[in-house]
Amino acid sequence: MSEPALIDIHNATIWRGSTRVFDKLTLTIAQHERVAILGPNGSGKTTLLKTIIRELYPVVQDDSWIRILGRERWNVWQLREHIGIVSHDLHQRYRPTTTALEVVVSGYLSSIGVHGLLGRQISDEQLAAARATLATLGIEALADTPLKSMSTGQQRRCLLGRALVHRPDTLILDEPTSGLDFAASFDYLGRVRELAAGGRNIVIVTHHLNEIPPEVDRVIVLDEGRIAADGPKSSVLTADLLSAVYRTPIQVAEIDGYYLAYPGTGHSRKRDVLR
């Protein structure tokens, strides 16, 4: 029997507040794939992410489902053992006084911080694993340092530690280098590449081509709640397609497995290139 898909969405209608973002969305991501989900603001990336991590749910209707690892229903704590998440939204929800160690161990509780639970619900083994995770990320010296005393790059590594502490098979990274300078961005992407090389499944949600490491093979492009393109990087990340989706002339260059976008000249092709 073949293994279930990591993400299996079929004919899903998904609302965010009073806005219908997706209508009859169908999308499958297999286990062991490395995928980037790309698109401009308002294309549906955040809604799709929140649906995958069970913060949003589809309309209940016949012949429609969203299954994660073959299951439609998950306890959120159990799901976090399989999928680790790092997002800008999650980053902003932490108190500036939360320490690096507290950020990482909060991954065991699927909570924002630990709120005095270090000596209660967190075991010595979990504390040791959290410290080992900090060491792996090169920030073990910051274990007792509050977030407010760290650089943004160090804070983001704490969030990565939170996602990794369960040793999940899959990491979902939402705009992973947002707010980071060159040095911190390159360091962070290097760590993501190491995790991919170590066998972890990677799903990156972004609108920046340079955040897509060479190890990612498949790119899904969203545009106004629909899949505009889905396939290998080389066939999806083209000037014509991206110019049409972003409504501005774009040129694309590939350097050492990374793709870069820069301003194009003239007029982008009409949107019928997507049809």
Steps between C-alpha positions, in 0.01 A plus 500: 500500500636843406558754775241777543569845361638764734223734384195387302248775421202413279226736381542719809319830545678708761390831650706741704258720687246627247725433201488179298867447422487159330218340305535127424874497564676172424865454593718208605848511652664164553717406792872552436435786258668837532259765386476878479161673496541834328269791429437870551324644804133406490556189289394259776835390644417584863154344475648181358762491776240551774290222345791258495581565867130475597433861589243521221262232375323449167127513444351158571358362176478174304807386306723749683776444753829614643718217628836535669702177494182316405283633783230766495497542880806573710575592856712812454763377747537172312521680167788716626702182554488446124509858368710785640400857413692826494311816406525876539156498666619249760814708557295812576286322760786432741563735790834682477591366846471135394840329504646286223458182706136584573433558130641161405331296776167667419506282188412204723183679613409658164474820702638854490751484784483268800341729762680355802463137393873419468501302824159344451390388155848504348716200590876497556535300177310767307713775653813313400368456146419872481852594608644257245285662230630845596853363474431355156388846387806667652312700765545288814659801672168685465295242695417746781501814284166675435391554142519878543877472549557301179539592136210414268708220351560346842131529582411322176741220584319459834175453308672248274612317815139496621397334173787249512482391864247225418726378218213524250536356150361818342579868546269775375676837475295814438713780347800370694741791443252786543666779698848344488811669363728329246718322756206369704307403183791304357562328834134405535470370145819302550344328801185424299717344229672282762161383629389418145823311436436309822172367360236736632207598282495875443200717408589868456226761467638819349486768234878535477680271256829531690340324801463181294811284556638284219373185676139604433392335176132590464339844494127572536396850396176643639311789346172636639400173663592265217801297398660692215785253455634184661811315394880489493679824583653532157162494324309712754742779591492673163487869418172469310313314771623710791438824309142392445440396860663807657362744237838658438789426263739254664820340383637182659856379541626167632834494683638187670152355547349821637249704301498878515234743378583851381306774315420427140455741216209563272161345558430163653301256296127486541360271764395247239851352531362332812203346328 
